Amino acid sequence: MDDSVIIESTRRWIANVVIGLNLCPFAQRVFVGEKIRYVVSPATEENALLQDLKLELENLAATSIKTVETTLLIHPNALGNFLDFNDFLEPAETLIESLDLEGIIQLASFHPHYQFAGTRPDDVENFTNRSPYPMLHLLREDSITAVADDPESLNDIPKRNIEVLRGLGAEGIRALLARVAEPEA
């Protein structure tokens, strides 16, 4: 699949799901301001993806926040199995530490089959982190701090997101994700 198709699908997901459902109150500002770097990794296995992640962490750290505020490293050909993806997060976090970026850049994870511990696959809370493709979201901690007037309000986001998704129901969420995944005519 062409990288531009993958990026466009990801942009529709952000616009219609992340922003459209207000799952992340900070997303609209960087999306509209075009401060998101979209990178499609050609990696098909973990070591190659780890190298791509290293490069993107270094790029984000070296780039002005005025130009790029956050990066989405999309990897459609690697870690399609959610358990493998979930296991990959530990070496990814270790990489952040080894680059001395802990406290500077944090990692958020999204996957088409995302499943929180202690949930069933179709539980609505899993859909807060479901995306068209497996992806790693590299966030500058300064960006979060700058827009979060009340750090306690950050704790309310997951609970509110679950309520929004429960209102849609699993079928409504699946339908929305299917529409987002389809290329526009």
ROMARVEX-395482 format. One record per atom (N, C-alpha, C): x, z, y; residue in three letters. Coordinates in steps of 0.2 Angstrom, whole numbers, plus 5000, padded with zeros to 4 digits. Layout:
XZYAla/...
END
This chain:
500450004994Met/500050005000Met/500450005006Met/500349965011Asp/500649965017Asp/500650025021Asp/501250045024Asp/501250105028Asp/500750115034Asp/500650055037Ser/500150055043Ser/499450075040Ser/499250055034Val/498650075031Val/498650145030Val/499150175027Ile/499250245026Ile/499150285032Ile/499550265037Ile/499550305044Ile/498850295047Ile/498550235047Glu/497850235050Glu/497350275046Glu/497350275040Ser/496950325036Ser/497050395038Ser/497650415039Thr/497850485041Thr/497550495048Thr/497650445052Arg/497350455059Arg/496650465059Arg/496250425055Arg/495550435054Arg/495350505051Arg/495750525047Trp/495650595044Trp/495750645049Trp/496250645053Ile/496350685059Ile/495750685064Ile/495550625066Ala/495050615071Ala/494350645068Ala/494250625062Asn/493550635060Asn/493450705056Asn/493950725053Val/493950785049Val/494250845053Val/494850835054Val/495250895057Val/494950905064Val/494950855068Ile/494650865075Ile/493850865075Ile/493650815072Gly/492850805071Gly/492550875069Gly/492850905064Leu/492550975062Leu/492851035065Leu/493351015070Asn/493651075073Asn/494051115069Asn/494351095063Leu/494651135059Leu/495351165062Leu/495551125066Cys/496151145070Cys/496051145077Cys/495951195081Pro/495851185088Pro/496351165092Pro/496951155089Phe/497551135093Phe/497651055092Phe/497351025087Ala/497550955085Ala/497350905090Ala/496750915094Gln/496550865098Gln/497050845104Gln/497350895107Arg/497850895112Arg/498450845110Arg/498750865104Val/499350825102Val/499150755099Val/498550745097Phe/498250685094Phe/498150635100Phe/497750655105Val/497550615111Val/498250605115Val/498650655115Gly/499250645119Gly/499750605115Gly/499650575109Glu/500050535105Glu/500750575104Glu/500750635102Lys/501350675101Lys/501450695094Lys/501150655089Ile/501150665082Ile/501650605080Ile/502150625076Arg/502550575073Arg/502250565066Arg/502150505064Tyr/501850495057Tyr/502450455053Tyr/502650485048Val/503150455043Val/502950455036Val/502950395034Val/502750385027Val/503450375023Val/503450425018Ser/504050425014Ser/503950385008Ser/504550345006Pro/504450295000Pro/504650334994Pro/504750404995Ala/505050444989Ala/504550444983Ala/504750434977Thr/504350444971Thr/504550504967Thr/505050544969Glu/505250604966Glu/505450654971Glu/505450714968Glu/505550774972Glu/506250774976Glu/506750754973Asn/507450754977Asn/507450704983Asn/507150644982Ala/507150604987Ala/506650624993Ala/506150654991Leu/505650684996Leu/506050745000Leu/506350784996Leu/506750835000Leu/507250805005Leu/507550755003Gln/508050725008Gln/507650695014Gln/507050665013Asp/506650645018Asp/506450695023Asp/506250755020Leu/506050815023Leu/506550835028Leu/507150845025Lys/507750865029Lys/507850825035Lys/507850755034Leu/507950715040Leu/507350725045Leu/506750735043Glu/506250745048Glu/506250805051Glu/506450865048Leu/506550925051Leu/507150925056Leu/507650885054Glu/508150875059Glu/507950835065Glu/507550785064Asn/507350745069Asn/506850775074Asn/506450815071Leu/505950855075Leu/506350905079Leu/506850945076Ala/507150995080Ala/507550965086Ala/507850895085Ala/508250865090Ala/507850825095Ala/507150815094Thr/506750785099Thr/506450825104Thr/506350805110Ser/506050845115Ser/505350855113Ser/505050915114Ile/504350925113Ile/503950885117Ile/504150865123Lys/503750825127Lys/503650755124Lys/504050735119Thr/503950665116Thr/503650675109Thr/503850715105Val/503550735099Val/503450805098Val/502850825096Glu/502650895096Glu/502650915088Glu/502450865084Thr/502350885077Thr/502450825073Thr/502650835067Thr/502750775062Thr/502350785056Thr/502050725054Leu/501650725047Leu/502150685043Leu/502350715038Leu/502750675032Leu/502350665027Leu/502050605026Ile/501550575021Ile/501950555015Ile/501750575009His/502150545004His/501650524998His/501350464999Pro/500850444994Pro/501150434987Pro/501750424986Asn/502050414979Asn/502450464976Asn/502450524979Ala/502750584976Ala/502250644976Ala/502350684971Leu/501950744970Leu/501150734971Leu/500950684967Gly/500250674967Gly/499850724963Gly/500250764958Asn/499950814955Asn/499950874959Asn/499450914961Phe/499450964965Phe/499851024963Phe/499851044957Leu/500351094955Leu/501051084956Leu/501251014955Asp/501950994957Asp/502051004964Asp/501550974968Phe/501650984975Phe/501651054977Phe/501251094975Asn/501251164977Asn/501951204975Asn/502251184969Asp/502951204967Asp/503451184972Asp/503351124975Phe/503851094979Phe/503951134986Phe/503351164988Leu/503351204994Leu/503951254994Leu/504151284989Glu/504651334989Glu/505351304991Glu/505551254987Pro/506151224990Pro/506151194997Pro/505551174999Ala/505451145006Ala/505551205011Ala/505251265009Glu/505351325014Glu/506151345014Glu/506451345008Thr/507151355007Thr/507551305012Thr/507351245012Leu/507751195016Leu/507651215023Leu/507051235025Ile/506951255032Ile/507451315034Ile/507451365030Glu/507951415031Glu/508651395031Glu/508851355026Ser/509551325026Ser/509751285032Ser/509251255036Leu/509451225042Leu/509351265048Leu/509251335047Asp/509151375052Asp/508651365057Asp/508051335054Leu/507451315058Leu/506851365056Leu/507051425053Glu/506551475052Glu/506351505058Glu/505751505060Gly/505451535066Gly/505451485072Gly/505651425070Ile/505651365075Ile/505151315072Ile/505251295066Ile/504751245063Ile/504451275057Ile/503751275056Gln/503451295050Gln/503151235047Gln/502951255041Leu/502751195036Leu/501951215035Leu/501551165035Ala/500851165033Ala/500751115028Ala/500351125023Ser/500351075017Ser/499651055016Ser/499550985015Phe/498950955014Phe/498950905008Phe/498450905004His/498450864998His/497750844996His/497650784993Pro/496950764991Pro/496650814986Pro/497050854982His/496750894977His/496950974978His/497050984985Tyr/497251054987Tyr/496751104984Tyr/497151164981Gln/496751214979Gln/497051284980Gln/496751324984Phe/496951394985Phe/496951434979Phe/497451474978Ala/497451524972Ala/496751564972Ala/496551574966Gly/495851604965Gly/495251574966Gly/495351504968Thr/494751464969Thr/494651414963Thr/494051384963Arg/493851334958Arg/494051264962Arg/494151214958Pro/494351154962Pro/493751124967Pro/493151134966Asp/492651114970Asp/492451164976Asp/492751224976Asp/492551274981Asp/492751244988Asp/492251254993Val/492351214999Val/492951235003Val/493251305002Glu/493851325006Glu/494451275004Glu/494451244999Asn/494951204997Asn/494951135001Asn/494451115004Phe/494351055008Phe/494651065015Phe/494851125017Thr/495151135023Thr/495851105023Thr/496151105017Asn/496851075017Asn/496851015012Asn/496250975012Arg/496250915008Arg/496350855013Arg/496750815011Ser/496950755015Ser/496950695011Ser/496950635014Pro/496950565010Pro/497550565006Pro/498150585008Tyr/498750585004Tyr/499150655004Tyr/499550664999Pro/499950725000Pro/500350715006Pro/500450775010Met/500850775016Met/501050845018Met/501650845022Leu/501850905024Leu/501850895032Leu/501550945035His/501450955042His/502050995045His/502450965049Leu/503051005052Leu/502751025059Leu/502651085060Leu/502451115066Leu/502951155070Leu/503051145076Arg/503451185081Arg/503151255082Arg/503451305081Glu/503151375082Glu/502951385089Glu/503451355094Asp/503251355101Asp/502651325103Asp/502451275099Ser/501751235101Ser/501251285099Ser/501251315094Ile/500751365092Ile/500651425097Ile/501251445098Thr/501251505103Thr/500951485110Thr/501151425112Ala/500951405119Ala/500151395119Ala/499851375114Val/499151365115Val/498751425112Val/499051465109Ala/498651525106Ala/498651585111Ala/498151585115Asp/498151635120Asp/498051705117Asp/497651705111Asp/497551775108Asp/497751765101Asp/498351785099Pro/498651775092Pro/498151805087Pro/497751855088Glu/497251875083Glu/496651815082Glu/496551775087Ser/496051725086Ser/496251675081Ser/496951665080Leu/497251625075Leu/496951645068Leu/496851715067Asn/496651735060Asn/495951715059Asn/495551705064Asp/494851685063Asp/494751615061Asp/495251575062Ile/495151505061Ile/494951485053Ile/495351515049Pro/495151495042Pro/494451515040Pro/494251575042Lys/493551605041Lys/493051555044Lys/493151535050Arg/492651485053Arg/492651425050Arg/493251395048Asn/493251335044Asn/492851335038Asn/492951385034Ile/492551395028Ile/491851395029Ile/491551425035Glu/490851425036Glu/490651355038Glu/491051315042Val/490951245044Val/490851205038Val/491351215033Leu/491251175027Leu/490751195022Leu/490551255022Arg/489951275018Arg/489351245021Arg/489351235027Gly/488751205030Gly/488651135028Gly/489251095027Leu/489251025025Leu/489051025018Leu/489351075014Gly/489251065007Gly/489751025004Gly/489951034997Ala/490450994994Ala/490350914994Ala/489650894993Glu/489550824993Glu/489550795000Glu/489350835005Gly/489450805012Gly/490250805014Gly/490650845012Ile/491350845013Ile/491650785009Ile/491450775003Arg/491750724999Arg/491550655002Arg/490950645005Ala/490650585008Ala/491050575014Ala/491250625018Leu/491650615024Leu/492350595022Leu/492650625018Leu/493350605016Leu/493350535013Leu/492850515009Ala/492850445007Ala/492750395012Ala/492350415017Arg/492250365023Arg/492950365027Arg/493250415027Val/493950415031Val/494450375027Val/494450385021Ala/494950345017Ala/494850275017Ala/494250245018Glu/494150175018Glu/494450145024Glu/494750085023Pro/495050045029Pro/494450025033Pro/494550025040Glu/493950005044Glu/493949925044Glu/493349895044Ala/493249825044Ala/493349795050Ala/
END
